[in-house]
Amino acid sequence: YLLSTRDDSWENGRKDCGDQGADLVIIDSLEEQKFLSNFTTSRSWIGLSDKDIEGTWKWIDGTPLTAAYWYRDANIVEPNNEGGGSTVEEDCAEIEPKPNPQYSWNDLSCNTALQWICEKLA
C-alpha cells in the first residue's frame, strides 16, 4: 500500500497510482478495511465509485460492491449523494479515520482534494 503525501481529485489520485504501477485500493475484506482505517490519519480516496450508474457502486476493476463499510449515525446514513447543499454529485468513495472502522466510508464529489491509497498487486 502507498498513501499519497498530497491532496488531489479522485481521478488524479488514480492516475498517480497508475504512474507507480498500482491503482486505487480495492477493499475486499473486513481485515483489510480495519487495517486501512488505521493506516491513514486523513480522509483518503479508495477505488470505489458510482460514476457509471448512480447508486450502483463498483470497484475500479468493475466488480460490484458486496461488503460495504459506509458511515452512519443517528443523523447521517452514507452514501447519501449529499454535497452540503450543492448540486454536485457525490460519485466517489473515501475512507475516513473513525473510531469504528466498519462505518468509515463516505461518498464525496470526485473533484474534492483528498489523499489517496494505492494498492499494488503482487
Order of alpha helices (4+ residues) and beta strands (2+ residues): beta-alpha-beta-alpha-beta-beta-beta-beta-beta
